[in-house]
């Protein structure tokens, strides 16, 4: 329980107006926001609905998926193991995972532990993410690491930045090998417990026993709708080192306090490893918006953190994105200021604008562009220009493909990294399905001479073209219809080759 004086101070905070306006304009189902200043929590507010029951409200102990903000915790775990002498940043990955390899075997030999954290592998943006998402799926961490050998690079090793998630899965397994325990156990022992992150969860855990959990929402027909509701148990997700941790607002506030003030837990991590985490390891492209909004001059990636400058001040930050869940955390270390946002709805613009307004409160208090100004700029940037390229193909006139469509192409298929799939008739329709990913199940639709995959349980924006080729061996490829699709739908990296007949069709195809 907080002292009455502190409650009064929090109620009078300038951040209230920012949060309330953001919720109103972006129609968020729920949000939690906290601010640390000079080591003290000066703002803490949780609003809206969790989504598990009609009346369940969010509070500062509600668990949110922090998504890619998990990466900083994974990096901190590795730093602890480095400090304990159990590994080195420049260790070859193969010292800990002997079977590790990449498409280019030389890259697999040269890859160091540090490379796993800084997005310099040479793989394309989000390569292999379909083994992680959509969840749930049946890919294991071993499947994911084995799949790396089949993902073709798009640049040379260490030459450029491209955000990926798979390398963090590898990093989690390196931690497990070096630490002698599973990643989730190490995370609890080395990070959660010593720092007092009492509500954070990772690995397999009982949602019934833990309780008070925010559910993800998407906007449909003007309403927030819960998607992917938790079962009684949250499974041991293979993506946990990259984006599978859940924490409450209070946990994230404590996390920021410890990061900003080492004296709070002096024996947790020494100055050298703290410095390593926030040292620029890989330059990042500096976007035009970042130049204009932040007056930024540089951007780069450390170990699990994005590093840049904001109005002449050092900024350490990261975001997290999963379907229906958004997070953002930013630190101004020289001012001992930190801001965290947790949202259980479609909140990309909300987190961007609200975080910008909150940070400008410290770096440019004279700024006249509040939340509305930043949201307006984001909306204007998305508005199509008169000279914009052709609009998206209209797929509303598609018709379900009959079970006899693409008869010569029907059968079982295999992609080297996503595994087995089927293009087979089912109940009078032609269906496409990936064996290990229950949410990658689709009706095949016809649009003129083209074929469309309409996924059963994914948003409409995730639709894909199905591109069959009959000779010399039947193959299937997928391509995104929407050029602005989330990069984790890496359809372009798939190449399915036919391996056999559909079940029950062996005789008819002889």
Buried (B, 14 or more C-beta within 10 A) or exposed (E): EEEEEEEEEBEEBEBBEBBBBBBEBBBBBBBBBBBBBEBEBBBBBBBBBBBBEEEBEBBBBBBBBBBBBBBBBBBBBBBBBBBEEBBBBEBBBBBBBEEBBBBBEEBBEBBBBBBBBBBBBBBBBBBBBBBBBBBEBEBEBEBBBBBBBBBBBEBEBBEBBBBBBBBBBBBBBBBBBBBEBBBBBBBBBBBBEBBBBEBBBBBEBEBEEBEBBBBBBBBEEEEBBBBBEBEEEBBBBBBBBBBBBBBBBBBBBBBBBBBBBBEBBEEBBBEEBBEBBBEBBBEBEBEEEBEEBBBBEEBBBBBBBBBBBBBEBBBBBBBBBBBBBBBBBBBBBEBBBBBBBBBBBBBBBBBBBBBBBBBBBBBBEEBEBBBBBBBEBBEEEEEEEEEEEEEEBEBEEBEBBBBEBBEEBBBBBBBBBBBBBBBBBEEEBBBBBBBBBBBBBBBBBBBEEBBBBBBEEBBEEBBBBBEBEEEEEBBBBBEBBBEEBBBBBBBEBBBBEBEBBBEEBEEEEE
